[in-house]
Amino acid sequence: MSDEKAHKWIVKDPEEEIWWPSEELKKAAWVSDESIYEEAREDPVAFWEKHAEEGLDWVEKWSKPYDWDPPFMKWFLNGKINASYNCLDRHVKEGRGDKTALIWVPEPTEHDPQVISYEELYEKVQKFANVLKSLGVEKGDKVGIYLPMIPEAHIAMLACSRIGAPHSVVFSAFSPESLNVRLQDAEAKVLITADGYYRRGKKLDLKDDADEGVEGTGVENVIVVKRTGLDVNMVEGRDHWWHELMEDAEAECEPEVMDSEDLLFLLYTSGTTGKPKGVIHTTGGYLTQAYLTTKWVFNLHDDDVHWCTADIGWITGHTYTCYGPYLNCATTLIYEGAPDYPELNRMWQIVEKYDVTVFYTAPTLIRALKKGGDEWPEKHDLSSLRILGTVGEPIDREAWLWYLNKIGGGRCPIVDTWWQTETGGTLIMSLPGIGPFIPTVAGRNFPGTQHEVLDKEGNVLEEGEEGALVQMPPFAPGMLRGVYKNPERYEKTYWSRYDDKYYFTSDAARKTKHNCIRIGGRMDDVMQVAGHRLSTAEVEDAINRHEAVLESAVVPEPHEIKGEVPVAYTILRKGEESSEDMEKEIISHVGEVLGPTSKPARIIFVDELPKTRSGKIMRRILRSLLTDEELGDITTLKNPESVKTLEKITGYKGPG
Ligand code: PRX
């Protein structure tokens, strides 16, 4: 480890498994004084106003900072602003155009990486914004983005925001059908995609999926990035090559003046029904939260190289690979491929080569790389690292300690950031200059926000008691403003549980000492599979569409690497035989309908599912059968005898 880089950023409490920032980190941090919490608590709205004003350039200042008309909030009312201007123009104007904005690492090691300066990114974004305009995209039109992790993904997002055309990014590994549902709901006019991408050394096609996905939607034009050179079918009049359009595009494009509450983007996420919901994020508040949380949580300074490993298909990819870093004029790194390709040291090789200082990933990746063995990180000099982050699911103590010691060399704080697609940016974590860093504990409320743990009646619970995690007013500026075209679902999902008073996160949590919060996991029918959000209903719908299936119930089962995986209890139609082949067929059918990330780990064929008298499947019992937990009261079931059979099939041993 090179001495000049290897600072000791944390110190361990001699008594407990708790770490605190070292004096050195406190000095280097944007915030290191606990009084920030008190100051923000006294007047949260003034706190956010201060940072919105200091951190962003507004065309026109707001006339009112915050409005709450249950269950709808607004921030920076009548303020005028443009996202792309704040990510690019102002940095270039301030003479920082030479600074590296984006480092792109392709998967094939023989391909050249790209290092793109703010000036270059600014040029590309303006040109692509003009491309969109030339295809008739106007302010308010929705643009679908179905791209792998290549620079064009960021260029497309920033170009959309430049002209006020909200983007709706769809994860490139989602199936054509998932793309189709999202494009339809968002009423997208244009789709931006690629001919394909590289994954574990293979060229994978994306254009065929995109073609299937746009069928029957309102998409009039498809823009295709040439990434692999695979032979693809281009539909005359509808499909255009990105590089050809860019050649002819005008160089300058004025940013559109947007209202603070104008839609910046939609992002579809899983809920408790089979239909994904379009989460609405607006401009001024989202940008403020993205800007400030990126700066403080990752303690971003001018010399940092920030690598968030999330795909742009997820909210983490939006806020912490794209908007947050660019708003801070930081250097952001993105990687195209698989974390273990060509070998298990790929991530560490990238950290070493590019002197990555902030590394932000999901527990599932940490567990997978830990399982791969210590020899892989040991091959590399990781002393450039200053801050490690995790997100997406609870992290277990063993993975946390491995991350701390093997990747962070015992020197770097781990910021365990809790948040959701709905919250726009992270809201619970320990700030690097303040701490504490405790395995399995996310941390404190970000200044200017307040989360509480409540019982069913809405009483605040004591430290140590598990309950529902809620956000209290005033609600954070980056919070969702609604579910696209579905205000009832918005009200019911997030607000009805506590009479429109608090935002219900659907997570269980408990408060711990040092004013921290420990996240328990989802309370609804949403699973976090490898850090990716998946609804049990979505997977059930997909399984039930297989012709041999009568009914199914999907529950999460704990998994060593992925945190949890979906397992399906399935009843076949009369005359259908359960077999290994049938299991494989159903699993691959789900892969086709939803995409590979949604495939169940296994199918348990059954004749009956435990149901309540009103016909509701008791998933709680199905879950406990897999984890040998107490089954609880089964007397209220319509068919309690079904549980005995299921105990045999699953090999249920019971608690202890
Ligand atoms: O259950 C929580 C879990 O991820 C859910 C949100 O998923 P999604 O909208 O896909 O966003 C993930 C990335 C922001 C939450 O309801 N979750 C997120 N972060 C954490 C977490 N669980 C425990 N610890 C975290 N740090």
Residues whose N, C-alpha, C, O or C-beta is under 5 A from the ligand:
A	BS01	PRX	T316 T390 V391 G392 E393 P394 D416 T417 W418 W419 Q420 T421 E422 A442 T505 D507 I519 G521 R522 G531 R533
